[in-house]
Amino acid sequence: MAEENIKFIDPQHIDLTDVELSGRILDIGGGGEGIIGLLKGENVVAIDRRESELKEAPPGNYLKIIMDAKELKFLDETFDTATAFFTLMYVPLENHQIIFQEIHRVLKKGGEFVVWDFPIPKRGMHEKELYGLMLEVKIRDKNISTGYATKWVKEQDLEYYAKLGASNGFSVVEKYPIDGMFYIRFKKD
Ligand SMILES: C[S@@+](CC[C@H](N)C(=O)[O-])C[C@H]1O[C@@H](n2cnc3c(N)ncnc32)[C@H](O)[C@@H]1O
């Protein structure tokens, strides 16, 4: 991906050290840097539809499985928590609803779905083709520098996801912007 074709927002920083994620955790799109696997170790099942992304994620004592979030191969009510750490930005809009439904299905009642992502504005005619962010993630004494960029073909913001969750059986427990990003914690009603 040529960097000159990406419109970057200002560099972002996030400290995940004290984030509460309880019980058995399903990390959607957990390849790449494998951030949630690094954070919560053996409690995490990281799924990604791309084998290469799972292989790229650093080794750790979390489980990596090739699986598409549109069709989760788990029984109903398997997980206490689900996470999507800068994953939904890569998912086409038309797949969001089925993925929210699948996550809702595999969560236990009262289970939580935690989303980190960033607002994507409407693309102007002469803008670059990709939209992204450089991100520094702190986990305990470790700092991970990474970057995420996606095709600039959709718009999204915090309220879009809050509504999507609400229309798929979740209530919003917490939602707030973090600098140029946002965070939402849903609960399965
Ligand atoms: C760049 S990663 C996000 C960052 C990653 N969570 C981390 O810790 O670095 C986004 C991932 O979502 C995956 N993905 C996109 N659509 C998916 C789907 N429908 N099911 C499973 N994984 C998907 C992509 O293959 C990609 O590896």
PDBQT file of the ligand as one rigid body, heavy atoms in Angstrom, charges set to zero:
ROOT
HETATM    1  C1  LIG A 201      -5.981  -4.649  10.129  1.00  0.00    +0.000 C 
HETATM    2  S1  LIG A 201      -6.889  -5.724  11.126  1.00  0.00    +0.000 S 
HETATM    3  C2  LIG A 201      -7.409  -4.744  12.431  1.00  0.00    +0.000 C 
HETATM    4  C3  LIG A 201      -6.376  -4.606  13.482  1.00  0.00    +0.000 C 
HETATM    5  C4  LIG A 201      -6.188  -5.846  14.314  1.00  0.00    +0.000 C 
HETATM    6  N1  LIG A 201      -7.389  -6.084  15.147  1.00  0.00    +0.000 N 
HETATM    7  C5  LIG A 201      -4.962  -5.715  15.180  1.00  0.00    +0.000 C 
HETATM    8  O1  LIG A 201      -4.986  -6.101  16.357  1.00  0.00    +0.000 OA
HETATM    9  O2  LIG A 201      -3.934  -5.230  14.656  1.00  0.00    +0.000 OA
HETATM   10  C6  LIG A 201      -8.426  -5.957  10.316  1.00  0.00    +0.000 C 
HETATM   11  C7  LIG A 201      -8.600  -7.396  10.010  1.00  0.00    +0.000 C 
HETATM   12  O3  LIG A 201      -9.969  -7.676   9.811  1.00  0.00    +0.000 OA
HETATM   13  C8  LIG A 201     -10.011  -8.784   8.965  1.00  0.00    +0.000 C 
HETATM   14  N2  LIG A 201     -11.354  -8.911   8.436  1.00  0.00    +0.000 N 
HETATM   15  C9  LIG A 201     -11.999  -8.089   7.572  1.00  0.00    +0.000 A 
HETATM   16  N3  LIG A 201     -13.224  -8.573   7.309  1.00  0.00    +0.000 NA
HETATM   17  C10 LIG A 201     -13.369  -9.716   8.033  1.00  0.00    +0.000 A 
HETATM   18  C11 LIG A 201     -14.397 -10.682   8.167  1.00  0.00    +0.000 A 
HETATM   19  N4  LIG A 201     -15.556 -10.571   7.502  1.00  0.00    +0.000 N 
HETATM   20  N5  LIG A 201     -14.189 -11.722   8.984  1.00  0.00    +0.000 NA
HETATM   21  C12 LIG A 201     -13.018 -11.877   9.641  1.00  0.00    +0.000 A 
HETATM   22  N6  LIG A 201     -12.001 -11.004   9.542  1.00  0.00    +0.000 NA
HETATM   23  C13 LIG A 201     -12.163  -9.940   8.742  1.00  0.00    +0.000 A 
HETATM   24  C14 LIG A 201      -8.943  -8.479   7.926  1.00  0.00    +0.000 C 
HETATM   25  O4  LIG A 201      -8.513  -9.653   7.267  1.00  0.00    +0.000 OA
HETATM   26  C15 LIG A 201      -7.850  -7.845   8.765  1.00  0.00    +0.000 C 
HETATM   27  O5  LIG A 201      -6.856  -8.744   9.153  1.00  0.00    +0.000 OA
ENDROOT
TORSDOF 0
